[in-house]
């Protein structure tokens, strides 16, 4: 497995812990701490509890991830 591999998934925001961080529940019931990082934080709209987001994680640390965008799921 290379270091550039990323695992993407969709989760639901359960708790907003800061302006750029949140606790996200994945469909399998696993909770992940997600953050908006880098240049995306300037363009990213705020999220609230119940929003679906797309999360990107590394296979080495599945307890943290980067929030890529909001998911448009109805």
PyMOL Python script that loads the backbone (N, CA, C, O; Angstrom):
from pymol import cmd

cmd.read_pdbstr("""\
ATOM      1  N   UNK A   1       0.846  -1.173   0.000  1.00  0.00           N
ATOM      2  CA  UNK A   1       0.000   0.000   0.000  1.00  0.00           C
ATOM      3  C   UNK A   1       0.893   1.238   0.000  1.00  0.00           C
ATOM      4  O   UNK A   1       1.785   1.364   0.838  1.00  0.00           O
ATOM      5  N   UNK A   2       0.656   2.132  -0.921  1.00  0.00           N
ATOM      6  CA  UNK A   2       1.498   3.317  -0.991  1.00  0.00           C
ATOM      7  C   UNK A   2       1.004   4.391  -0.027  1.00  0.00           C
ATOM      8  O   UNK A   2      -0.113   4.321   0.485  1.00  0.00           O
ATOM      9  N   UNK A   3       1.847   5.372   0.205  1.00  0.00           N
ATOM     10  CA  UNK A   3       1.493   6.437   1.144  1.00  0.00           C
ATOM     11  C   UNK A   3       0.509   7.428   0.537  1.00  0.00           C
ATOM     12  O   UNK A   3      -0.077   8.233   1.261  1.00  0.00           O
ATOM     13  N   UNK A   4       0.316   7.385  -0.788  1.00  0.00           N
ATOM     14  CA  UNK A   4      -0.601   8.315  -1.444  1.00  0.00           C
ATOM     15  C   UNK A   4      -2.036   7.813  -1.493  1.00  0.00           C
ATOM     16  O   UNK A   4      -2.928   8.548  -1.916  1.00  0.00           O
ATOM     17  N   UNK A   5      -2.279   6.577  -1.070  1.00  0.00           N
ATOM     18  CA  UNK A   5      -3.631   6.042  -1.115  1.00  0.00           C
ATOM     19  C   UNK A   5      -4.508   6.708  -0.064  1.00  0.00           C
ATOM     20  O   UNK A   5      -4.088   6.935   1.071  1.00  0.00           O
ATOM     21  N   UNK A   6      -5.715   7.009  -0.463  1.00  0.00           N
ATOM     22  CA  UNK A   6      -6.684   7.613   0.436  1.00  0.00           C
ATOM     23  C   UNK A   6      -7.968   6.806   0.388  1.00  0.00           C
ATOM     24  O   UNK A   6      -8.309   6.228  -0.644  1.00  0.00           O
ATOM     25  N   UNK A   7      -8.670   6.768   1.492  1.00  0.00           N
ATOM     26  CA  UNK A   7      -9.953   6.096   1.578  1.00  0.00           C
ATOM     27  C   UNK A   7     -11.011   7.175   1.721  1.00  0.00           C
ATOM     28  O   UNK A   7     -10.954   7.986   2.646  1.00  0.00           O
ATOM     29  N   UNK A   8     -11.970   7.191   0.815  1.00  0.00           N
ATOM     30  CA  UNK A   8     -13.041   8.185   0.857  1.00  0.00           C
ATOM     31  C   UNK A   8     -14.334   7.535   1.304  1.00  0.00           C
ATOM     32  O   UNK A   8     -14.590   6.364   1.026  1.00  0.00           O
ATOM     33  N   UNK A   9     -15.139   8.311   1.997  1.00  0.00           N
ATOM     34  CA  UNK A   9     -16.426   7.823   2.442  1.00  0.00           C
ATOM     35  C   UNK A   9     -17.355   8.967   2.779  1.00  0.00           C
ATOM     36  O   UNK A   9     -16.932  10.114   2.919  1.00  0.00           O
ATOM     37  N   UNK A  10     -18.614   8.642   2.905  1.00  0.00           N
ATOM     38  CA  UNK A  10     -19.628   9.637   3.242  1.00  0.00           C
ATOM     39  C   UNK A  10     -20.081   9.379   4.675  1.00  0.00           C
ATOM     40  O   UNK A  10     -20.345   8.238   5.057  1.00  0.00           O
ATOM     41  N   UNK A  11     -20.167  10.436   5.453  1.00  0.00           N
ATOM     42  CA  UNK A  11     -20.608  10.323   6.833  1.00  0.00           C
ATOM     43  C   UNK A  11     -21.538  11.455   7.208  1.00  0.00           C
ATOM     44  O   UNK A  11     -21.743  12.392   6.437  1.00  0.00           O
ATOM     45  N   UNK A  12     -22.102  11.360   8.407  1.00  0.00           N
ATOM     46  CA  UNK A  12     -23.042  12.363   8.912  1.00  0.00           C
ATOM     47  C   UNK A  12     -22.413  13.067  10.103  1.00  0.00           C
ATOM     48  O   UNK A  12     -21.865  12.418  10.995  1.00  0.00           O
ATOM     49  N   UNK A  13     -22.489  14.386  10.120  1.00  0.00           N
ATOM     50  CA  UNK A  13     -21.930  15.181  11.217  1.00  0.00           C
ATOM     51  C   UNK A  13     -22.791  14.964  12.464  1.00  0.00           C
ATOM     52  O   UNK A  13     -23.995  15.220  12.457  1.00  0.00           O
ATOM     53  N   UNK A  14     -22.155  14.493  13.521  1.00  0.00           N
ATOM     54  CA  UNK A  14     -22.859  14.243  14.778  1.00  0.00           C
ATOM     55  C   UNK A  14     -22.638  15.361  15.797  1.00  0.00           C
ATOM     56  O   UNK A  14     -23.527  15.666  16.591  1.00  0.00           O
ATOM     57  N   UNK A  15     -21.446  15.972  15.773  1.00  0.00           N
ATOM     58  CA  UNK A  15     -21.098  17.000  16.745  1.00  0.00           C
ATOM     59  C   UNK A  15     -20.099  17.951  16.114  1.00  0.00           C
ATOM     60  O   UNK A  15     -19.069  17.519  15.595  1.00  0.00           O
ATOM     61  N   UNK A  16     -20.396  19.239  16.154  1.00  0.00           N
ATOM     62  CA  UNK A  16     -19.463  20.252  15.660  1.00  0.00           C
ATOM     63  C   UNK A  16     -18.637  20.705  16.848  1.00  0.00           C
ATOM     64  O   UNK A  16     -19.173  21.266  17.803  1.00  0.00           O
ATOM     65  N   UNK A  17     -17.314  20.462  16.795  1.00  0.00           N
ATOM     66  CA  UNK A  17     -16.455  20.759  17.938  1.00  0.00           C
ATOM     67  C   UNK A  17     -15.662  22.044  17.763  1.00  0.00           C
ATOM     68  O   UNK A  17     -14.948  22.451  18.680  1.00  0.00           O
ATOM     69  N   UNK A  18     -15.764  22.671  16.645  1.00  0.00           N
ATOM     70  CA  UNK A  18     -15.067  23.920  16.390  1.00  0.00           C
ATOM     71  C   UNK A  18     -15.500  24.459  15.046  1.00  0.00           C
ATOM     72  O   UNK A  18     -16.383  23.900  14.395  1.00  0.00           O
ATOM     73  N   UNK A  19     -14.877  25.543  14.636  1.00  0.00           N
ATOM     74  CA  UNK A  19     -15.246  26.132  13.358  1.00  0.00           C
ATOM     75  C   UNK A  19     -14.849  25.238  12.187  1.00  0.00           C
ATOM     76  O   UNK A  19     -15.520  25.218  11.155  1.00  0.00           O
ATOM     77  N   UNK A  20     -13.750  24.497  12.356  1.00  0.00           N
ATOM     78  CA  UNK A  20     -13.244  23.670  11.253  1.00  0.00           C
ATOM     79  C   UNK A  20     -13.153  22.187  11.591  1.00  0.00           C
ATOM     80  O   UNK A  20     -12.595  21.427  10.800  1.00  0.00           O
ATOM     81  N   UNK A  21     -13.678  21.742  12.734  1.00  0.00           N
ATOM     82  CA  UNK A  21     -13.615  20.335  13.111  1.00  0.00           C
ATOM     83  C   UNK A  21     -14.995  19.817  13.518  1.00  0.00           C
ATOM     84  O   UNK A  21     -15.856  20.574  13.965  1.00  0.00           O
ATOM     85  N   UNK A  22     -15.179  18.497  13.350  1.00  0.00           N
ATOM     86  CA  UNK A  22     -16.453  17.881  13.697  1.00  0.00           C
ATOM     87  C   UNK A  22     -16.247  16.392  13.947  1.00  0.00           C
ATOM     88  O   UNK A  22     -15.277  15.800  13.474  1.00  0.00           O
ATOM     89  N   UNK A  23     -17.166  15.800  14.690  1.00  0.00           N
ATOM     90  CA  UNK A  23     -17.203  14.356  14.860  1.00  0.00           C
ATOM     91  C   UNK A  23     -18.191  13.813  13.839  1.00  0.00           C
ATOM     92  O   UNK A  23     -19.335  14.262  13.771  1.00  0.00           O
ATOM     93  N   UNK A  24     -17.746  12.853  13.053  1.00  0.00           N
ATOM     94  CA  UNK A  24     -18.535  12.341  11.941  1.00  0.00           C
ATOM     95  C   UNK A  24     -18.787  10.860  12.155  1.00  0.00           C
ATOM     96  O   UNK A  24     -17.873  10.105  12.487  1.00  0.00           O
ATOM     97  N   UNK A  25     -20.033  10.450  11.965  1.00  0.00           N
ATOM     98  CA  UNK A  25     -20.394   9.034  12.098  1.00  0.00           C
ATOM     99  C   UNK A  25     -20.490   8.427  10.703  1.00  0.00           C
ATOM    100  O   UNK A  25     -21.231   8.906   9.845  1.00  0.00           O
ATOM    101  N   UNK A  26     -19.722   7.358  10.502  1.00  0.00           N
ATOM    102  CA  UNK A  26     -19.703   6.662   9.229  1.00  0.00           C
ATOM    103  C   UNK A  26     -20.878   5.681   9.182  1.00  0.00           C
ATOM    104  O   UNK A  26     -21.460   5.380  10.225  1.00  0.00           O
ATOM    105  N   UNK A  27     -21.239   5.176   7.999  1.00  0.00           N
ATOM    106  CA  UNK A  27     -22.375   4.245   7.892  1.00  0.00           C
ATOM    107  C   UNK A  27     -22.202   2.950   8.683  1.00  0.00           C
ATOM    108  O   UNK A  27     -23.195   2.321   9.050  1.00  0.00           O
ATOM    109  N   UNK A  28     -20.958   2.539   8.955  1.00  0.00           N
ATOM    110  CA  UNK A  28     -20.734   1.319   9.727  1.00  0.00           C
ATOM    111  C   UNK A  28     -20.781   1.567  11.233  1.00  0.00           C
ATOM    112  O   UNK A  28     -20.545   0.640  12.008  1.00  0.00           O
ATOM    113  N   UNK A  29     -21.080   2.801  11.672  1.00  0.00           N
ATOM    114  CA  UNK A  29     -21.194   3.131  13.081  1.00  0.00           C
ATOM    115  C   UNK A  29     -19.923   3.667  13.704  1.00  0.00           C
ATOM    116  O   UNK A  29     -19.938   4.058  14.872  1.00  0.00           O
ATOM    117  N   UNK A  30     -18.824   3.701  12.968  1.00  0.00           N
ATOM    118  CA  UNK A  30     -17.538   4.167  13.455  1.00  0.00           C
ATOM    119  C   UNK A  30     -17.511   5.690  13.450  1.00  0.00           C
ATOM    120  O   UNK A  30     -17.932   6.307  12.471  1.00  0.00           O
ATOM    121  N   UNK A  31     -17.023   6.313  14.529  1.00  0.00           N
ATOM    122  CA  UNK A  31     -16.936   7.772  14.612  1.00  0.00           C
ATOM    123  C   UNK A  31     -15.522   8.236  14.293  1.00  0.00           C
ATOM    124  O   UNK A  31     -14.543   7.645  14.749  1.00  0.00           O
ATOM    125  N   UNK A  32     -15.431   9.294  13.511  1.00  0.00           N
ATOM    126  CA  UNK A  32     -14.155   9.834  13.037  1.00  0.00           C
ATOM    127  C   UNK A  32     -14.126  11.322  13.334  1.00  0.00           C
ATOM    128  O   UNK A  32     -15.146  12.001  13.210  1.00  0.00           O
ATOM    129  N   UNK A  33     -12.960  11.837  13.728  1.00  0.00           N
ATOM    130  CA  UNK A  33     -12.775  13.275  13.899  1.00  0.00           C
ATOM    131  C   UNK A  33     -12.354  13.835  12.545  1.00  0.00           C
ATOM    132  O   UNK A  33     -11.312  13.462  12.007  1.00  0.00           O
ATOM    133  N   UNK A  34     -13.166  14.728  12.004  1.00  0.00           N
ATOM    134  CA  UNK A  34     -12.875  15.312  10.696  1.00  0.00           C
ATOM    135  C   UNK A  34     -12.538  16.782  10.819  1.00  0.00           C
ATOM    136  O   UNK A  34     -13.059  17.486  11.685  1.00  0.00           O
ATOM    137  N   UNK A  35     -11.662  17.234   9.943  1.00  0.00           N
ATOM    138  CA  UNK A  35     -11.298  18.650   9.929  1.00  0.00           C
ATOM    139  C   UNK A  35     -11.244  19.144   8.490  1.00  0.00           C
ATOM    140  O   UNK A  35     -10.982  18.378   7.563  1.00  0.00           O
ATOM    141  N   UNK A  36     -11.494  20.428   8.325  1.00  0.00           N
ATOM    142  CA  UNK A  36     -11.349  21.075   7.033  1.00  0.00           C
ATOM    143  C   UNK A  36      -9.950  21.651   7.014  1.00  0.00           C
ATOM    144  O   UNK A  36      -9.616  22.493   7.847  1.00  0.00           O
ATOM    145  N   UNK A  37      -9.138  21.216   6.089  1.00  0.00           N
ATOM    146  CA  UNK A  37      -7.747  21.632   6.106  1.00  0.00           C
ATOM    147  C   UNK A  37      -7.319  22.390   4.872  1.00  0.00           C
ATOM    148  O   UNK A  37      -7.950  22.313   3.818  1.00  0.00           O
ATOM    149  N   UNK A  38      -6.247  23.115   5.023  1.00  0.00           N
ATOM    150  CA  UNK A  38      -5.610  23.784   3.906  1.00  0.00           C
ATOM    151  C   UNK A  38      -6.423  24.912   3.309  1.00  0.00           C
ATOM    152  O   UNK A  38      -7.102  25.655   4.018  1.00  0.00           O
ATOM    153  N   UNK A  39      -6.343  25.028   1.995  1.00  0.00           N
ATOM    154  CA  UNK A  39      -7.012  26.115   1.283  1.00  0.00           C
ATOM    155  C   UNK A  39      -8.520  25.933   1.220  1.00  0.00           C
ATOM    156  O   UNK A  39      -9.241  26.894   0.953  1.00  0.00           O
ATOM    157  N   UNK A  40      -9.009  24.731   1.457  1.00  0.00           N
ATOM    158  CA  UNK A  40     -10.448  24.490   1.414  1.00  0.00           C
ATOM    159  C   UNK A  40     -11.188  25.224   2.526  1.00  0.00           C
ATOM    160  O   UNK A  40     -12.388  25.473   2.404  1.00  0.00           O
ATOM    161  N   UNK A  41     -10.504  25.570   3.595  1.00  0.00           N
ATOM    162  CA  UNK A  41     -11.181  26.214   4.715  1.00  0.00           C
ATOM    163  C   UNK A  41     -11.705  27.598   4.348  1.00  0.00           C
ATOM    164  O   UNK A  41     -12.656  28.078   4.965  1.00  0.00           O
ATOM    165  N   UNK A  42     -11.103  28.244   3.356  1.00  0.00           N
ATOM    166  CA  UNK A  42     -11.571  29.569   2.951  1.00  0.00           C
ATOM    167  C   UNK A  42     -12.804  29.483   2.055  1.00  0.00           C
ATOM    168  O   UNK A  42     -13.659  30.368   2.088  1.00  0.00           O
ATOM    169  N   UNK A  43     -12.899  28.417   1.253  1.00  0.00           N
ATOM    170  CA  UNK A  43     -14.012  28.273   0.326  1.00  0.00           C
ATOM    171  C   UNK A  43     -15.151  27.438   0.893  1.00  0.00           C
ATOM    172  O   UNK A  43     -16.249  27.421   0.338  1.00  0.00           O
ATOM    173  N   UNK A  44     -14.893  26.751   1.990  1.00  0.00           N
ATOM    174  CA  UNK A  44     -15.859  25.791   2.514  1.00  0.00           C
ATOM    175  C   UNK A  44     -16.976  26.497   3.261  1.00  0.00           C
ATOM    176  O   UNK A  44     -16.728  27.389   4.072  1.00  0.00           O
ATOM    177  N   UNK A  45     -18.208  26.092   2.981  1.00  0.00           N
ATOM    178  CA  UNK A  45     -19.327  26.653   3.722  1.00  0.00           C
ATOM    179  C   UNK A  45     -19.440  25.940   5.065  1.00  0.00           C
ATOM    180  O   UNK A  45     -18.959  24.817   5.216  1.00  0.00           O
ATOM    181  N   UNK A  46     -20.053  26.567   6.009  1.00  0.00           N
ATOM    182  CA  UNK A  46     -20.172  25.977   7.344  1.00  0.00           C
ATOM    183  C   UNK A  46     -21.081  24.756   7.300  1.00  0.00           C
ATOM    184  O   UNK A  46     -21.995  24.670   6.480  1.00  0.00           O
ATOM    185  N   UNK A  47     -20.814  23.826   8.189  1.00  0.00           N
ATOM    186  CA  UNK A  47     -21.641  22.642   8.286  1.00  0.00           C
ATOM    187  C   UNK A  47     -22.235  22.572   9.678  1.00  0.00           C
ATOM    188  O   UNK A  47     -21.706  23.162  10.619  1.00  0.00           O
ATOM    189  N   UNK A  48     -23.342  21.843   9.804  1.00  0.00           N
ATOM    190  CA  UNK A  48     -24.018  21.721  11.085  1.00  0.00           C
ATOM    191  C   UNK A  48     -24.385  20.254  11.314  1.00  0.00           C
ATOM    192  O   UNK A  48     -24.178  19.409  10.443  1.00  0.00           O
ATOM    193  N   UNK A  49     -24.924  19.968  12.481  1.00  0.00           N
ATOM    194  CA  UNK A  49     -25.292  18.605  12.847  1.00  0.00           C
ATOM    195  C   UNK A  49     -26.337  18.085  11.865  1.00  0.00           C
ATOM    196  O   UNK A  49     -27.317  18.769  11.568  1.00  0.00           O
ATOM    197  N   UNK A  50     -26.119  16.875  11.369  1.00  0.00           N
ATOM    198  CA  UNK A  50     -27.040  16.263  10.424  1.00  0.00           C
ATOM    199  C   UNK A  50     -26.632  16.389   8.974  1.00  0.00           C
ATOM    200  O   UNK A  50     -27.215  15.724   8.118  1.00  0.00           O
ATOM    201  N   UNK A  51     -25.645  17.225   8.669  1.00  0.00           N
ATOM    202  CA  UNK A  51     -25.164  17.370   7.294  1.00  0.00           C
ATOM    203  C   UNK A  51     -24.365  16.142   6.880  1.00  0.00           C
ATOM    204  O   UNK A  51     -23.645  15.562   7.693  1.00  0.00           O
ATOM    205  N   UNK A  52     -24.489  15.750   5.630  1.00  0.00           N
ATOM    206  CA  UNK A  52     -23.679  14.669   5.072  1.00  0.00           C
ATOM    207  C   UNK A  52     -22.437  15.283   4.443  1.00  0.00           C
ATOM    208  O   UNK A  52     -22.522  16.262   3.702  1.00  0.00           O
ATOM    209  N   UNK A  53     -21.285  14.700   4.746  1.00  0.00           N
ATOM    210  CA  UNK A  53     -20.021  15.207   4.226  1.00  0.00           C
ATOM    211  C   UNK A  53     -19.210  14.061   3.624  1.00  0.00           C
ATOM    212  O   UNK A  53     -19.386  12.900   3.993  1.00  0.00           O
ATOM    213  N   UNK A  54     -18.325  14.403   2.700  1.00  0.00           N
ATOM    214  CA  UNK A  54     -17.398  13.441   2.124  1.00  0.00           C
ATOM    215  C   UNK A  54     -16.093  13.571   2.888  1.00  0.00           C
ATOM    216  O   UNK A  54     -15.549  14.666   3.027  1.00  0.00           O
ATOM    217  N   UNK A  55     -15.593  12.444   3.384  1.00  0.00           N
ATOM    218  CA  UNK A  55     -14.423  12.403   4.245  1.00  0.00           C
ATOM    219  C   UNK A  55     -13.331  11.590   3.566  1.00  0.00           C
ATOM    220  O   UNK A  55     -13.613  10.576   2.928  1.00  0.00           O
ATOM    221  N   UNK A  56     -12.092  12.032   3.703  1.00  0.00           N
ATOM    222  CA  UNK A  56     -10.940  11.337   3.149  1.00  0.00           C
ATOM    223  C   UNK A  56      -9.992  10.969   4.287  1.00  0.00           C
ATOM    224  O   UNK A  56      -9.614  11.825   5.087  1.00  0.00           O
ATOM    225  N   UNK A  57      -9.603   9.675   4.356  1.00  0.00           N
ATOM    226  CA  UNK A  57      -8.738   9.190   5.432  1.00  0.00           C
ATOM    227  C   UNK A  57      -7.558   8.426   4.843  1.00  0.00           C
ATOM    228  O   UNK A  57      -7.608   7.973   3.699  1.00  0.00           O
ATOM    229  N   UNK A  58      -6.503   8.286   5.628  1.00  0.00           N
ATOM    230  CA  UNK A  58      -5.394   7.431   5.240  1.00  0.00           C
ATOM    231  C   UNK A  58      -5.604   6.053   5.863  1.00  0.00           C
ATOM    232  O   UNK A  58      -6.270   5.944   6.893  1.00  0.00           O
ATOM    233  N   UNK A  59      -5.057   5.013   5.269  1.00  0.00           N
ATOM    234  CA  UNK A  59      -5.222   3.682   5.854  1.00  0.00           C
ATOM    235  C   UNK A  59      -4.425   3.495   7.145  1.00  0.00           C
ATOM    236  O   UNK A  59      -4.627   2.507   7.851  1.00  0.00           O
ATOM    237  N   UNK A  60      -3.535   4.416   7.459  1.00  0.00           N
ATOM    238  CA  UNK A  60      -2.696   4.299   8.646  1.00  0.00           C
ATOM    239  C   UNK A  60      -3.368   4.831   9.900  1.00  0.00           C
ATOM    240  O   UNK A  60      -3.076   4.357  10.999  1.00  0.00           O
ATOM    241  N   UNK A  61      -4.267   5.811   9.762  1.00  0.00           N
ATOM    242  CA  UNK A  61      -4.972   6.381  10.909  1.00  0.00           C
ATOM    243  C   UNK A  61      -6.432   6.592  10.516  1.00  0.00           C
ATOM    244  O   UNK A  61      -6.790   7.607   9.918  1.00  0.00           O
ATOM    245  N   UNK A  62      -7.261   5.619  10.860  1.00  0.00           N
ATOM    246  CA  UNK A  62      -8.671   5.670  10.489  1.00  0.00           C
ATOM    247  C   UNK A  62      -9.523   6.445  11.492  1.00  0.00           C
ATOM    248  O   UNK A  62     -10.742   6.519  11.341  1.00  0.00           O
ATOM    249  N   UNK A  63      -8.897   7.018  12.508  1.00  0.00           N
ATOM    250  CA  UNK A  63      -9.664   7.765  13.506  1.00  0.00           C
ATOM    251  C   UNK A  63      -9.754   9.253  13.172  1.00  0.00           C
ATOM    252  O   UNK A  63     -10.486   9.993  13.827  1.00  0.00           O
ATOM    253  N   UNK A  64      -9.017   9.689  12.163  1.00  0.00           N
ATOM    254  CA  UNK A  64      -9.034  11.092  11.752  1.00  0.00           C
ATOM    255  C   UNK A  64      -9.171  11.172  10.242  1.00  0.00           C
ATOM    256  O   UNK A  64      -8.780  10.258   9.516  1.00  0.00           O
ATOM    257  N   UNK A  65      -9.732  12.279   9.783  1.00  0.00           N
ATOM    258  CA  UNK A  65      -9.900  12.447   8.352  1.00  0.00           C
ATOM    259  C   UNK A  65     -10.053  13.900   7.972  1.00  0.00           C
ATOM    260  O   UNK A  65     -10.201  14.774   8.826  1.00  0.00           O
ATOM    261  N   UNK A  66     -10.014  14.143   6.677  1.00  0.00           N
ATOM    262  CA  UNK A  66     -10.157  15.489   6.135  1.00  0.00           C
ATOM    263  C   UNK A  66     -11.511  15.591   5.455  1.00  0.00           C
ATOM    264  O   UNK A  66     -11.867  14.734   4.646  1.00  0.00           O
ATOM    265  N   UNK A  67     -12.263  16.624   5.774  1.00  0.00           N
ATOM    266  CA  UNK A  67     -13.559  16.848   5.148  1.00  0.00           C
ATOM    267  C   UNK A  67     -13.298  17.499   3.790  1.00  0.00           C
ATOM    268  O   UNK A  67     -12.721  18.583   3.708  1.00  0.00           O
ATOM    269  N   UNK A  68     -13.730  16.823   2.735  1.00  0.00           N
ATOM    270  CA  UNK A  68     -13.506  17.306   1.379  1.00  0.00           C
ATOM    271  C   UNK A  68     -14.609  18.266   0.954  1.00  0.00           C
ATOM    272  O   UNK A  68     -14.328  19.360   0.464  1.00  0.00           O
ATOM    273  N   UNK A  69     -15.854  17.863   1.140  1.00  0.00           N
ATOM    274  CA  UNK A  69     -16.992  18.709   0.749  1.00  0.00           C
ATOM    275  C   UNK A  69     -18.263  18.182   1.395  1.00  0.00           C
ATOM    276  O   UNK A  69     -18.272  17.121   2.019  1.00  0.00           O
ATOM    277  N   UNK A  70     -19.330  18.945   1.231  1.00  0.00           N
ATOM    278  CA  UNK A  70     -20.641  18.480   1.658  1.00  0.00           C
ATOM    279  C   UNK A  70     -21.152  17.521   0.593  1.00  0.00           C
ATOM    280  O   UNK A  70     -20.912  17.719  -0.598  1.00  0.00           O
ATOM    281  N   UNK A  71     -21.857  16.483   1.026  1.00  0.00           N
ATOM    282  CA  UNK A  71     -22.446  15.529   0.104  1.00  0.00           C
ATOM    283  C   UNK A  71     -23.889  15.968  -0.190  1.00  0.00           C
ATOM    284  O   UNK A  71     -24.626  16.363   0.713  1.00  0.00           O
ATOM    285  N   UNK A  72     -24.266  15.892  -1.444  1.00  0.00           N
ATOM    286  CA  UNK A  72     -25.610  16.291  -1.834  1.00  0.00           C
ATOM    287  C   UNK A  72     -26.508  15.066  -1.866  1.00  0.00           C
ATOM    288  O   UNK A  72     -26.840  14.554  -2.935  1.00  0.00           O
ATOM    289  N   UNK A  73     -26.899  14.601  -0.685  1.00  0.00           N
ATOM    290  CA  UNK A  73     -27.758  13.434  -0.568  1.00  0.00           C
ATOM    291  C   UNK A  73     -29.091  13.879   0.004  1.00  0.00           C
ATOM    292  O   UNK A  73     -29.151  14.609   0.994  1.00  0.00           O
ATOM    293  N   UNK A  74     -30.142  13.433  -0.627  1.00  0.00           N
ATOM    294  CA  UNK A  74     -31.484  13.812  -0.148  1.00  0.00           C
ATOM    295  C   UNK A  74     -32.070  12.745   0.701  1.00  0.00           C
ATOM    296  O   UNK A  74     -33.191  12.891   1.190  1.00  0.00           O
TER     297      UNK A  74
END
""", "prot")
cmd.dss("prot")
cmd.show_as("cartoon", "prot")
cmd.util.cbc("prot")
cmd.orient("prot")
